[in-house]
Every structure is written in C-alpha cells, then in structure tokens.
Amino acid sequence: MKEIGCSTVLYRNFSLKQALAGIQQAGGSAIELCARSSVTGQITHLDLNRHDDVNDYYQKVKQTITNHNLLIESIAVSNQQIAQPAELERLIEASHQLGTDTVVISSGGVSNSEESFLLFVDKINQASTILTGSQIRLSVKPRVGRAVHDVATAEQLMTKVDANWVGLNFDATHIYRSHPHADPVQALAELQPHIFTVRIRDHQVSREPKVGPVETQIPGNGGLDLVGLTSIIKQMPNVSAAILEIVGTHKRPEMTFDTIQEMVTTSISYLKPLLWEYVATPMTTII
C-alpha cells in the first residue's frame, strides 16, 4: 500500500502538535511540513526565520514528529523563500536536521509568457544548484495561471533543469483547471517519469481557474477520477506517499479543529482503499 499523509497546511490555525495529532488520529503516516511564512496570522509549522537556539528548535520539531509516528515526506516553502541565499541555507540546515531530502514549491510567474517562464526556470536552476550541493531535491507544482501550469509547460520545464534533482509535484486539480478538456489521469501517466511528489484532493466539476470550496475538495465530493488517479499513483515506485492537501481552511474562521479533523479523517478513510495494492499469491482463492 502506498503511504498516505496530509499537509500541515490544513491545520494552519492550529499548533504543530495539534496538526500532527490530528493527522495521526486520522490514519495518516506522512506529512508535508509547511514552512511558508504567513502574513495573515496563521501558524508557521516550521519557522525558518529563527535565529536563536536553532538547533534545539529543529530537534524539538523532529522529536515531536517522531513521537507521532509520522514521516516527513517534504518541506513546503514559497517561491520567495527559495530566491534568497540566506533562506536557502536555513532550509538546507532544517532539511538535514529533520532528515528529509525533498522541498516542494508551486510554480511562480504567469502563464502564456515566455519571458516569465524563462525567469522562473532561471530561479529554479539557481536554487537547485545550491540545494543539489546538499543532496536536496526540488519538486515543482504546476499551478493554474502560473508559468508552469499544464502538461506542455511541465514537460518544457523538465527539458531545462537537471531532472535528477528537479521534478514535479503533481496536483490533479491544477491540471484539471488548466484546459476545458484536460485529462488529469492521462496527464499523470504522461508526466509520471518526472514526478517526485503527489498531492491529492477532489475538485468541483467546474473548471474555472479559482479552486472550489473546501467541501468540494474532500475526496468523493467532487468530479475528479480519483480511482483512475490512484490506480497509477500506487504503482509509482519513486513516490513515497500521496499527500492530502485541501486549501482554504485558514480562510474559514468558523472551522473548528473538530471540523478540520472530520474532514481529514473522512478524506484519508476514502483514499486508503484506493491506494491499497492487491497482490495475488499462490494461496489466493477467487470466489
């Protein structure tokens, strides 16, 4: 069975301990650890801007995660954070101390602009050169409206980077919204050789660029072919886990911890059977 986990971004209004306890209780076994800085008061679960007792801080974070029997699939940062050498150095130190070798970001730039695309590629290559020296991979999410936003631009990106160290963070919902006739299952199959990490959620039937309401992102509540997607994901040897990533919860102040928890539990319970890999054995009896 492919590991299933959850991004701590769903719990940005709550502490790291609360997030980890919630993910563990819901049946998750891995996390995307969110280190993106918040400008609107949400909690940053991995603070890369600390200057005092940094080593002790990282070790406490690592121990807290270990105490909840969770694995760190990746650290999530913003485009701004990989553009600054000082921030990259802090990211490298955090990755080493926490024992993870993968950093995830979303595409920057704007779509349908060659200049913007090339500027974004240059940013990726500059950051990757520094990260590669420390054996850290960079996984880029194609994102609606950004320089890398569909299959074609994702494939174009991969021709301009070191594919050993730069790969894709596949999110079917962004591919789904990239074109009126986009097929996320076909896209996953085509892009599979380049994919380092996978994010999973559902999406409303509408293909409008703006992501749908939180409720329609819960697996089973939208229009994505999650059966088709997971049938490929569970066969991908280079992907360690499928990570649940539902966005927008921090913009809903009425959502209590229990509300978020029910959402995560429902999502993981829905996805687990889909990610189960059946292997026939000589003792298998077919009735």
One Martini backbone bead per residue (centre of mass of N, CA, C, O) as a GRO file, in nm:
protein
  287
    1MET     BB    1   0.096   0.036   0.022
    2LYS     BB    2   0.053   0.356  -0.002
    3GLU     BB    3   0.124   0.618   0.147
    4ILE     BB    4  -0.060   0.838   0.372
    5GLY     BB    5  -0.117   1.192   0.394
    6CYS     BB    6  -0.056   1.536   0.524
    7SER     BB    7  -0.088   1.860   0.529
    8THR     BB    8  -0.038   2.121   0.759
    9VAL     BB    9  -0.214   2.343   0.615
   10LEU     BB   10  -0.494   2.258   0.738
   11TYR     BB   11  -0.355   2.361   1.039
   12ARG     BB   12  -0.286   2.686   1.048
   13ASN     BB   13  -0.469   2.745   1.323
   14PHE     BB   14  -0.262   2.536   1.444
   15SER     BB   15  -0.057   2.350   1.594
   16LEU     BB   16   0.171   2.112   1.543
   17LYS     BB   17   0.063   1.911   1.751
   18GLN     BB   18  -0.227   1.915   1.646
   19ALA     BB   19  -0.166   1.827   1.358
   20LEU     BB   20  -0.029   1.555   1.421
   21ALA     BB   21  -0.257   1.430   1.585
   22GLY     BB   22  -0.467   1.445   1.360
   23ILE     BB   23  -0.321   1.275   1.143
   24GLN     BB   24  -0.284   1.023   1.311
   25GLN     BB   25  -0.585   0.976   1.387
   26ALA     BB   26  -0.673   0.957   1.070
   27GLY     BB   27  -0.423   0.760   0.940
   28GLY     BB   28  -0.165   0.891   0.898
   29SER     BB   29   0.210   0.867   0.791
   30ALA     BB   30   0.245   1.161   0.660
   31ILE     BB   31   0.418   1.479   0.573
   32GLU     BB   32   0.371   1.811   0.498
   33LEU     BB   33   0.588   2.069   0.591
   34CYS     BB   34   0.503   2.390   0.674
   35ALA     BB   35   0.720   2.694   0.585
   36ARG     BB   36   0.532   2.913   0.529
   37SER     BB   37   0.478   3.228   0.553
   38SER     BB   38   0.267   3.443   0.738
   39VAL     BB   39   0.050   3.748   0.685
   40THR     BB   40  -0.236   3.648   0.862
   41GLY     BB   41  -0.161   3.469   1.144
   42GLN     BB   42  -0.064   3.205   1.090
   43ILE     BB   43   0.086   2.909   1.142
   44THR     BB   44   0.424   2.808   1.150
   45HIS     BB   45   0.551   2.483   1.156
   46LEU     BB   46   0.824   2.596   1.012
   47ASP     BB   47   1.076   2.806   1.128
   48LEU     BB   48   1.321   2.980   0.919
   49ASN     BB   49   1.362   3.266   1.110
   50ARG     BB   50   1.538   3.170   1.317
   51HIS     BB   51   1.824   3.261   1.559
   52ASP     BB   52   1.752   3.098   1.817
   53ASP     BB   53   1.805   2.786   1.897
   54VAL     BB   54   1.793   2.615   1.629
   55ASN     BB   55   1.876   2.325   1.692
   56ASP     BB   56   1.667   2.277   1.913
   57TYR     BB   57   1.421   2.330   1.740
   58TYR     BB   58   1.458   2.104   1.529
   59GLN     BB   59   1.465   1.871   1.736
   60LYS     BB   60   1.180   1.917   1.846
   61VAL     BB   61   1.032   1.876   1.583
   62LYS     BB   62   1.134   1.592   1.525
   63GLN     BB   63   1.032   1.460   1.789
   64THR     BB   64   0.735   1.525   1.753
   65ILE     BB   65   0.701   1.359   1.494
   66THR     BB   66   0.801   1.090   1.607
   67ASN     BB   67   0.586   1.067   1.839
   68HIS     BB   68   0.361   1.037   1.584
   69ASN     BB   69   0.457   0.841   1.360
   70LEU     BB   70   0.593   1.035   1.137
   71LEU     BB   71   0.667   1.136   0.811
   72ILE     BB   72   0.877   1.330   0.603
   73GLU     BB   73   0.819   1.408   0.276
   74SER     BB   74   0.825   1.734   0.312
   75ILE     BB   75   0.902   2.077   0.238
   76ALA     BB   76   0.716   2.380   0.240
   77VAL     BB   77   0.759   2.654   0.014
   78SER     BB   78   0.833   2.949  -0.132
   79ASN     BB   79   0.953   3.142  -0.382
   80GLN     BB   80   1.088   3.352  -0.197
   81GLN     BB   81   1.262   3.145  -0.028
   82ILE     BB   82   1.442   3.045  -0.290
   83ALA     BB   83   1.567   3.347  -0.365
   84GLN     BB   84   1.734   3.330  -0.090
   85PRO     BB   85   2.030   3.233   0.032
   86ALA     BB   86   1.970   3.242   0.337
   87GLU     BB   87   1.712   3.068   0.323
   88LEU     BB   88   1.843   2.821   0.193
   89GLU     BB   89   2.034   2.757   0.426
   90ARG     BB   90   1.807   2.706   0.632
   91LEU     BB   91   1.671   2.481   0.470
   92ILE     BB   92   1.907   2.287   0.471
   93GLU     BB   93   1.937   2.258   0.775
   94ALA     BB   94   1.654   2.154   0.828
   95SER     BB   95   1.663   1.904   0.647
   96HIS     BB   96   1.895   1.763   0.791
   97GLN     BB   97   1.774   1.757   1.083
   98LEU     BB   98   1.495   1.612   0.978
   99GLY     BB   99   1.550   1.400   0.735
  100THR     BB  100   1.513   1.552   0.450
  101ASP     BB  101   1.515   1.568   0.059
  102THR     BB  102   1.242   1.754   0.016
  103VAL     BB  103   1.119   2.026  -0.184
  104VAL     BB  104   0.824   2.233  -0.209
  105ILE     BB  105   0.666   2.403  -0.488
  106SER     BB  106   0.524   2.653  -0.669
  107SER     BB  107   0.458   2.805  -0.934
  108GLY     BB  108   0.555   3.079  -1.099
  109GLY     BB  109   0.449   3.335  -1.251
  110VAL     BB  110   0.307   3.343  -1.583
  111SER     BB  111   0.104   3.273  -1.823
  112ASN     BB  112   0.178   3.311  -2.154
  113SER     BB  113   0.506   3.367  -2.089
  114GLU     BB  114   0.824   3.339  -2.181
  115GLU     BB  115   0.966   3.527  -1.987
  116SER     BB  116   0.848   3.410  -1.725
  117PHE     BB  117   0.940   3.124  -1.764
  118LEU     BB  118   1.250   3.181  -1.775
  119LEU     BB  119   1.267   3.312  -1.497
  120PHE     BB  120   1.173   3.064  -1.342
  121VAL     BB  121   1.391   2.870  -1.436
  122ASP     BB  122   1.625   3.032  -1.319
  123LYS     BB  123   1.536   3.009  -1.026
  124ILE     BB  124   1.543   2.703  -1.008
  125ASN     BB  125   1.844   2.661  -1.089
  126GLN     BB  126   1.968   2.824  -0.862
  127ALA     BB  127   1.847   2.665  -0.627
  128SER     BB  128   1.934   2.377  -0.714
  129THR     BB  129   2.237   2.415  -0.700
  130ILE     BB  130   2.237   2.445  -0.391
  131LEU     BB  131   2.072   2.190  -0.308
  132THR     BB  132   2.241   1.970  -0.451
  133GLY     BB  133   2.497   2.008  -0.271
  134SER     BB  134   2.285   1.877  -0.032
  135GLN     BB  135   2.087   1.654  -0.144
  136ILE     BB  136   1.833   1.828  -0.266
  137ARG     BB  137   1.513   1.832  -0.373
  138LEU     BB  138   1.292   1.972  -0.633
  139SER     BB  139   0.934   2.030  -0.621
  140VAL     BB  140   0.705   2.119  -0.884
  141LYS     BB  141   0.399   2.289  -0.913
  142PRO     BB  142   0.159   2.298  -1.119
  143ARG     BB  143  -0.019   2.616  -1.189
  144VAL     BB  144  -0.269   2.807  -1.221
  145GLY     BB  145  -0.149   3.094  -1.401
  146ARG     BB  146   0.134   2.990  -1.440
  147ALA     BB  147   0.415   2.906  -1.599
  148VAL     BB  148   0.344   2.627  -1.468
  149HIS     BB  149   0.018   2.455  -1.571
  150ASP     BB  150   0.084   2.206  -1.764
  151VAL     BB  151   0.201   1.964  -1.954
  152ALA     BB  152   0.373   2.132  -2.150
  153THR     BB  153   0.523   2.310  -1.931
  154ALA     BB  154   0.635   2.073  -1.770
  155GLU     BB  155   0.803   1.951  -2.001
  156GLN     BB  156   0.967   2.207  -2.053
  157LEU     BB  157   1.100   2.227  -1.780
  158MET     BB  158   1.249   1.940  -1.794
  159THR     BB  159   1.451   2.048  -2.031
  160LYS     BB  160   1.585   2.290  -1.814
  161VAL     BB  161   1.675   2.068  -1.607
  162ASP     BB  162   1.779   1.866  -1.346
  163ALA     BB  163   1.615   1.559  -1.324
  164ASN     BB  164   1.757   1.454  -1.056
  165TRP     BB  165   1.658   1.739  -0.879
  166VAL     BB  166   1.409   1.804  -1.068
  167GLY     BB  167   1.055   1.806  -1.024
  168LEU     BB  168   0.721   1.697  -0.965
  169ASN     BB  169   0.415   1.828  -0.820
  170PHE     BB  170   0.127   1.652  -0.831
  171ASP     BB  171  -0.193   1.820  -0.923
  172ALA     BB  172  -0.492   1.749  -1.060
  173THR     BB  173  -0.652   2.021  -1.016
  174HIS     BB  174  -0.468   2.197  -1.201
  175ILE     BB  175  -0.497   2.039  -1.460
  176TYR     BB  176  -0.808   2.050  -1.477
  177ARG     BB  177  -0.793   2.388  -1.497
  178SER     BB  178  -0.606   2.433  -1.766
  179HIS     BB  179  -0.845   2.287  -1.938
  180PRO     BB  180  -1.147   2.189  -2.068
  181HIS     BB  181  -0.990   1.890  -2.164
  182ALA     BB  182  -0.844   1.793  -1.932
  183ASP     BB  183  -0.654   1.491  -1.826
  184PRO     BB  184  -0.527   1.383  -1.533
  185VAL     BB  185  -0.465   1.085  -1.591
  186GLN     BB  186  -0.299   1.128  -1.847
  187ALA     BB  187  -0.098   1.325  -1.720
  188LEU     BB  188   0.020   1.133  -1.513
  189ALA     BB  189   0.127   0.927  -1.718
  190GLU     BB  190   0.313   1.130  -1.876
  191LEU     BB  191   0.468   1.257  -1.606
  192GLN     BB  192   0.580   1.028  -1.421
  193PRO     BB  193   0.901   1.042  -1.467
  194HIS     BB  194   0.895   1.349  -1.312
  195ILE     BB  195   0.778   1.252  -1.039
  196PHE     BB  196   0.814   1.306  -0.684
  197THR     BB  197   0.522   1.422  -0.607
  198VAL     BB  198   0.189   1.401  -0.435
  199ARG     BB  199  -0.132   1.552  -0.467
  200ILE     BB  200  -0.457   1.514  -0.292
  201ARG     BB  201  -0.789   1.569  -0.426
  202ASP     BB  202  -1.069   1.729  -0.498
  203HIS     BB  203  -1.323   1.865  -0.739
  204GLN     BB  204  -1.511   2.048  -0.888
  205VAL     BB  205  -1.653   2.042  -1.199
  206SER     BB  206  -1.549   2.298  -1.239
  207ARG     BB  207  -1.288   2.487  -1.446
  208GLU     BB  208  -1.231   2.714  -1.294
  209PRO     BB  209  -0.949   2.857  -1.170
  210LYS     BB  210  -1.078   2.860  -0.911
  211VAL     BB  211  -1.097   2.711  -0.637
  212GLY     BB  212  -1.293   2.531  -0.464
  213PRO     BB  213  -1.451   2.449  -0.213
  214VAL     BB  214  -1.365   2.272   0.050
  215GLU     BB  215  -1.590   2.050   0.026
  216THR     BB  216  -1.499   1.968  -0.282
  217GLN     BB  217  -1.204   1.850  -0.183
  218ILE     BB  218  -1.326   1.612  -0.077
  219PRO     BB  219  -1.310   1.299  -0.120
  220GLY     BB  220  -1.612   1.239  -0.321
  221ASN     BB  221  -1.722   1.561  -0.374
  222GLY     BB  222  -1.641   1.548  -0.675
  223GLY     BB  223  -1.507   1.506  -1.031
  224LEU     BB  224  -1.277   1.322  -0.996
  225ASP     BB  225  -1.062   1.047  -1.095
  226LEU     BB  226  -0.949   0.875  -0.831
  227VAL     BB  227  -0.920   0.589  -0.934
  228GLY     BB  228  -0.732   0.649  -1.172
  229LEU     BB  229  -0.509   0.793  -1.013
  230THR     BB  230  -0.445   0.571  -0.792
  231SER     BB  231  -0.369   0.343  -0.993
  232ILE     BB  232  -0.098   0.494  -1.051
  233ILE     BB  233   0.028   0.586  -0.784
  234LYS     BB  234   0.062   0.288  -0.655
  235GLN     BB  235   0.290   0.229  -0.902
  236MET     BB  236   0.497   0.448  -0.793
  237PRO     BB  237   0.823   0.408  -0.683
  238ASN     BB  238   0.910   0.733  -0.636
  239VAL     BB  239   0.656   0.745  -0.448
  240SER     BB  240   0.592   0.753  -0.104
  241ALA     BB  241   0.331   0.956  -0.111
  242ALA     BB  242   0.004   1.061  -0.051
  243ILE     BB  243  -0.102   1.405  -0.024
  244LEU     BB  244  -0.311   1.584   0.152
  245GLU     BB  245  -0.456   1.897  -0.006
  246ILE     BB  246  -0.640   2.141   0.151
  247VAL     BB  247  -0.772   2.455   0.071
  248GLY     BB  248  -0.900   2.736   0.288
  249THR     BB  249  -0.934   2.691   0.600
  250HIS     BB  250  -0.801   2.968   0.705
  251LYS     BB  251  -1.065   3.133   0.575
  252ARG     BB  252  -1.242   2.964   0.804
  253PRO     BB  253  -1.320   3.054   1.120
  254GLU     BB  254  -1.557   2.834   1.173
  255MET     BB  255  -1.332   2.623   1.170
  256THR     BB  256  -1.270   2.381   1.362
  257PHE     BB  257  -1.086   2.129   1.461
  258ASP     BB  258  -1.312   1.916   1.427
  259THR     BB  259  -1.375   1.986   1.135
  260ILE     BB  260  -1.099   1.923   1.019
  261GLN     BB  261  -1.081   1.634   1.125
  262GLU     BB  262  -1.319   1.518   0.969
  263MET     BB  263  -1.202   1.578   0.690
  264VAL     BB  264  -0.942   1.407   0.714
  265THR     BB  265  -1.069   1.138   0.790
  266THR     BB  266  -1.252   1.109   0.543
  267SER     BB  267  -1.028   1.124   0.328
  268ILE     BB  268  -0.848   0.887   0.420
  269SER     BB  269  -1.071   0.671   0.417
  270TYR     BB  270  -1.120   0.697   0.109
  271LEU     BB  271  -0.815   0.652   0.000
  272LYS     BB  272  -0.696   0.389   0.110
  273PRO     BB  273  -0.836   0.173  -0.075
  274LEU     BB  274  -0.716   0.302  -0.344
  275LEU     BB  275  -0.401   0.245  -0.237
  276TRP     BB  276  -0.441  -0.047  -0.252
  277GLU     BB  277  -0.229  -0.327  -0.325
  278TYR     BB  278  -0.300  -0.599  -0.508
  279VAL     BB  279  -0.163  -0.930  -0.437
  280ALA     BB  280  -0.115  -1.220  -0.572
  281THR     BB  281  -0.121  -1.556  -0.454
  282PRO     BB  282  -0.112  -1.897  -0.424
  283MET     BB  283  -0.349  -1.862  -0.185
  284THR     BB  284  -0.549  -1.746  -0.364
  285THR     BB  285  -0.905  -1.710  -0.361
  286ILE     BB  286  -1.153  -1.739  -0.608
  287ILE     BB  287  -1.517  -1.659  -0.594
   0.00000   0.00000   0.00000
